[in-house]
Amino acid sequence: MDLLKEAIAFEKAKMRNMSTSDRVVASREAKRLILAINEIYKETKDPELMDVMKRLTVKKRKIEKRLKGRPPEAEQ
């Protein structure tokens, strides 16, 4: 499956020294891969596909957390 190879390559890609626009592109790519794999998963119910989706989701959340930045300190 070509989609799985793409997902694994994305998962192994280094996410260091990325610009903000690179992070946005990476987040969108992760979303695209997750949704495409989900369509296949709905038909096959293959647990390996679910594992790949979970790992991609973790990586996507890390990218998005970095995009949003740190929340401001609470004023007292």
Buried (B, 14 or more C-beta within 10 A) or exposed (E): EEBBEBBBEBBEEEEEEBEEEEBBEBBEBBBEBBEBBEEBBEEEEEEEBEEBBEBBEEBBEBBBEBEEEEEEEEEE
